[in-house]
Amino acid sequence: MDGNGRWAGARGMPRTAGHRAGADAVRRVVEAAPEFGIGTLSLFAFSSDNWKRPKREVWALMRLHVAIIMDGNGRWATARGLPRTAGHRAGADAVRRVIEAAPHLGVGTLTLFAFSSDNWKRPKREVWALMRLLHGYLRAETKRCVAHGVRVGFIGRRDRLPPPLRAEVEAAEKATIGGDALHLRIAVDYSARDSILRAAELVRGDEEVTRENFARLLGEACHEIVPAPDVDLLIRTGGERRLSDFLLWECAYAEMLFVAVMWPDFDKSDLERAVEDFYNRERRFGCVPEKAKMAGNVQSVSKLGTS
């Protein structure tokens, strides 16, 4: 499948845009092939020599799952003599920056921890300010997500959300369902341990419980039609070093990066450094180094060509 880069260059667009357009061509060909009696279709997506290309272009072909614990809004505001709510508003700007940058850095799934189930314990005024901020963000950003191919989904409980916010959540999911540049998952009223318990309650008595089946049930417990892949890289901003009940199942083999940058200051360059750090690590998956390298390459190549 040749010509993605030249197609983009002729239109004054970055090469990564050509690869995304090429993914649309793949879908068209896959859908049409059976009509022409094609039983086997082999597509050359990525050669061994393609690793020599600029790292940013290679990254853009990957489909990483990056999860971020967006920590530090309150401390960022307090350090500036501002109310904590001002930190949350500045954090919403950081969300926009990261969403825009993610597809160009090879991130196919981005999960953001916006509000944990334990956050209900915070002062009532701060909680409702967060709910209003999220409601306003969705109302303002849904059209932008549609235009940029971002599919929005929410994980966590919904029964405790204010009805207007719940309606906005469902509207955003419905409006963006066709997005394929980035799957954005926002965790609201989310607890990994509670989600695992709810998934366990969904197991039928005669059902064989495998990791794959349980992952499906976990997705169902979190209101997902198709469960997201396991997390490749988890980032926590704000200097703390803990998971805080976030994606405990999905982070079984995630690489973790804890940075001192407060979330409102986190930008594209920080995300790029995090992705570069990820690719400089050796993921072993329980194997000895050489076998781990082979396993990691298989997992990486399996994510190619769909950005």
C-alpha positions as a printed Julia matrix, in Angstrom:
307×3 Matrix{Float64}:
   0.0     0.0    0.0
   2.21    2.77  -1.34
   1.68    6.49  -1.84
   0.25    7.69   1.49
   3.03   10.2    2.07
   3.02   11.53  -1.51
  -0.79   11.82  -1.45
  -0.53   13.99   1.65
   2.39   16.04   0.34
   0.52   16.89  -2.85
  -2.25   18.36  -0.68
   0.05   20.28   1.63
  -0.75   17.94   4.51
   1.56   16.06   6.92
   2.48   12.49   5.98
   0.5    11.2    8.95
  -2.69   12.52   7.32
  -1.91   10.33   4.32
  -1.62    7.27   6.54
  -5.0     8.02   8.12
  -6.55    8.41   4.66
  -4.87    5.15   3.7
  -6.66    3.43   6.58
  -9.96    4.49   4.99
  -8.83    2.87   1.73
  -8.07   -0.33   3.64
 -11.63   -0.42   4.93
 -13.06    0.09   1.45
 -10.94   -2.68  -0.03
 -11.69   -5.11   2.82
 -15.42   -4.51   2.4
 -15.29   -4.91  -1.4
 -12.96   -7.92  -1.65
 -15.56  -10.71  -1.06
 -17.8    -9.28  -3.81
 -15.01   -9.96  -6.31
 -14.38  -13.51  -5.15
 -11.28  -12.67  -3.12
 -10.94  -15.15  -0.28
  -7.5   -14.1    0.94
  -6.24  -10.52   0.99
  -2.66   -9.71   2.04
  -1.78   -6.09   2.73
   1.78   -4.77   3.19
   1.32   -2.31   6.07
   4.82   -1.87   7.5
   8.19   -3.24   6.41
  11.23   -3.92   8.55
  12.97   -1.05   6.77
  10.19    1.36   7.77
  11.71    1.54  11.26
  14.3     3.84   9.63
  11.67    6.5    8.97
  11.38    9.56  11.25
  10.31    8.4   14.68
   7.28   10.69  14.73
   5.95    9.12  11.52
   6.52    5.61  12.89
   4.78    6.5   16.15
   1.8     7.88  14.22
   1.29    4.43  12.7
   1.02    2.77  16.12
  -2.18    2.46  18.14
  -1.07    2.82  21.75
  -3.46    2.92  24.67
  -2.33    5.75  26.93
  -4.08    6.38  30.24
  -3.55    9.58  32.25
  -4.3    10.38  35.87
  -4.74   14.15  35.54
  -3.45   15.25  38.93
  -2.41   18.64  40.25
  -5.19   21.04  39.27
  -5.88   22.16  42.84
  -2.23   22.56  43.79
  -1.55   24.47  40.53
  -4.29   26.94  41.44
  -3.31   27.26  45.11
   0.29   28.04  44.15
  -1.03   30.98  42.13
  -3.42   32.24  44.8
  -6.43   31.09  42.77
  -9.45   29.01  43.81
  -9.2    25.29  43.09
 -11.94   25.62  40.47
  -9.59   27.82  38.42
  -7.17   24.89  38.33
  -9.87   22.6   36.98
 -10.68   25.12  34.22
  -7.0    25.33  33.29
  -6.94   21.52  33.34
  -9.69   21.47  30.7
  -7.36   23.42  28.39
  -4.69   20.76  28.93
  -7.24   18.11  27.94
  -7.8    19.87  24.6
  -4.05   20.05  23.93
  -3.5    16.37  24.66
  -6.47   15.22  22.58
  -5.19   17.21  19.6
  -1.66   15.83  19.95
  -2.43   12.19  20.73
  -3.23   10.81  17.23
  -0.04   12.34  15.79
   2.01   10.48  18.42
   0.53    7.07  17.7
  -2.09    7.08  20.47
  -5.2     5.23  19.33
  -6.93    5.07  22.71
  -6.68    7.77  25.36
  -8.27    7.24  28.78
  -8.46   10.25  31.09
  -9.27    9.98  34.8
 -11.58   12.95  35.29
 -13.49   12.1   38.49
 -13.11    9.11  40.78
 -15.86    7.58  42.89
 -13.93    8.75  45.94
 -14.01   12.36  44.69
 -17.61   12.65  45.92
 -16.0    13.13  49.35
 -14.6    16.5   48.29
 -16.34   19.78  49.28
 -19.76   19.93  47.68
 -19.04   23.25  45.98
 -15.94   21.84  44.25
 -17.8    18.67  43.17
 -20.63   20.59  41.53
 -18.16   22.99  39.9
 -16.49   19.94  38.33
 -19.84   18.62  37.13
 -20.7    21.98  35.55
 -17.26   22.17  33.95
 -17.61   18.71  32.42
 -21.11   19.52  31.16
 -19.88   22.74  29.55
 -16.83   21.02  28.09
 -18.93   18.37  26.36
 -21.36   20.92  25.01
 -18.51   23.01  23.61
 -16.21   20.24  22.36
 -18.47   17.55  20.9
 -18.61   19.19  17.46
 -14.83   19.54  17.47
 -14.49   15.84  18.31
 -16.76   14.91  15.41
 -14.75   17.09  13.02
 -11.45   15.52  14.11
 -12.63   11.91  14.18
 -12.54   11.53  17.97
 -14.92    8.91  19.36
 -15.91    9.79  22.91
 -16.9     7.2   25.49
 -17.42    7.33  29.24
 -16.57    4.67  31.8
 -17.83    4.56  35.36
 -21.18    4.87  37.09
 -23.84    7.1   35.58
 -26.69    6.8   38.05
 -25.16    9.39  40.4
 -24.45   12.02  37.74
 -26.75   15.05  37.47
 -29.41   14.32  34.8
 -28.28   17.19  32.48
 -24.71   15.86  32.53
 -25.87   12.3   31.95
 -27.86   13.47  28.93
 -24.82   15.35  27.58
 -22.66   12.25  28.05
 -25.07   10.12  26.03
 -25.38   12.8   23.35
 -21.59   13.05  22.97
 -21.24    9.28  22.67
 -23.97    9.13  20.03
 -22.65   12.07  18.02
 -19.04   10.81  17.89
 -19.64    7.09  17.41
 -18.14    7.15  13.91
 -14.79    8.65  14.98
 -11.75    6.54  14.14
  -8.74    8.85  14.63
  -8.82    8.53  18.42
 -10.93    6.68  20.98
 -11.23    9.05  23.92
 -12.44    7.42  27.13
 -13.3     9.67  30.05
 -13.55    8.06  33.47
 -16.23    9.76  35.58
 -17.48    8.41  38.92
 -15.05    5.59  38.25
 -13.55    2.99  40.58
 -11.56    0.08  39.16
 -12.33   -2.14  42.14
 -16.05   -1.43  41.93
 -15.97   -2.11  38.17
 -14.31   -5.47  38.75
 -16.95   -6.35  41.34
 -19.76   -5.42  38.93
 -18.14   -7.5   36.19
 -17.93  -10.48  38.53
 -21.65  -10.15  39.23
 -22.32  -10.43  35.47
 -20.68  -13.86  35.21
 -23.29  -16.52  34.47
 -23.12  -19.73  36.45
 -22.31  -21.92  33.44
 -19.97  -19.46  31.74
 -16.29  -20.24  31.36
 -14.35  -17.38  32.89
 -11.29  -16.54  30.8
  -9.31  -13.33  30.76
 -10.88  -12.41  27.43
 -14.43  -13.07  28.66
 -13.84  -11.17  31.86
 -12.42   -8.2   29.94
 -15.63   -8.18  27.91
 -17.72   -8.24  31.09
 -15.59   -5.48  32.56
 -16.29   -3.37  29.49
 -20.0    -4.07  29.86
 -19.87   -3.07  33.53
 -18.27    0.22  32.45
 -20.86    0.93  29.7
 -18.56   -0.02  26.8
 -19.84   -1.86  23.72
 -16.33   -3.11  22.84
 -13.7    -3.25  25.59
 -10.59   -1.15  25.06
  -7.21   -2.84  24.69
  -4.92   -3.13  27.69
  -3.1     0.03  28.68
   0.38    0.39  27.18
   1.45    3.52  29.04
   0.03    5.08  32.2
   1.02    8.65  33.02
   0.34   10.42  36.3
   1.01   14.13  36.56
   1.47   16.14  39.75
   4.35   14.16  41.29
   2.34   11.52  43.15
   3.2     7.83  42.59
   0.09    5.72  42.97
  -2.71    4.28  40.81
  -5.62    5.6   42.91
  -7.98    2.78  41.9
  -7.62    3.5   38.16
  -7.74    0.76  35.49
  -6.26   -1.91  37.77
  -7.17   -4.78  35.41
  -6.17   -3.01  32.2
  -2.8    -1.86  33.62
  -1.5    -5.37  34.34
   1.51   -4.86  32.02
   1.38   -1.12  31.52
   4.54    0.93  31.6
   4.16    3.69  34.19
   5.5     7.21  34.15
   5.14    9.63  37.04
   5.95   13.25  36.24
   6.17   16.33  38.46
   4.38   18.56  35.93
   0.99   19.7   37.21
  -1.84   18.77  34.86
  -2.73   22.34  33.76
   0.89   22.73  32.5
   0.98   19.4   30.66
   1.22   19.89  26.88
   2.11   18.21  23.6
   5.84   18.21  24.34
   5.24   16.41  27.65
   3.15   13.76  25.91
   5.8    13.36  23.22
   8.52   12.86  25.84
   6.33   10.27  27.58
   5.81    8.33  24.34
   9.52    8.47  23.58
  10.28    7.18  27.07
   7.83    4.33  26.46
   9.56    3.25  23.25
  12.95    3.31  24.98
  11.81    0.75  27.53
  12.09   -3.03  27.25
   8.71   -4.66  27.83
   9.2    -8.24  29.03
   5.63   -9.5   29.64
   7.06  -12.05  32.07
   9.57  -13.41  29.52
  13.35  -13.37  29.36
  14.64  -10.33  27.44
  15.02  -11.82  23.93
  11.58  -13.48  23.95
  10.11  -10.36  25.48
  11.47   -8.3   22.59
   9.78  -10.65  20.11
   6.48  -10.52  22.06
   6.63   -6.74  22.2
   7.26   -6.48  18.47
   4.28   -8.72  17.73
   2.03   -6.56  19.91
   3.31   -3.35  18.29
   2.98   -4.59  14.72
  -0.56   -5.83  15.43
  -1.54   -2.19  16.06
  -0.12   -0.78  12.83
  -1.93    0.7    9.88
  -5.21    1.79  11.45
  -4.42    5.35  12.51
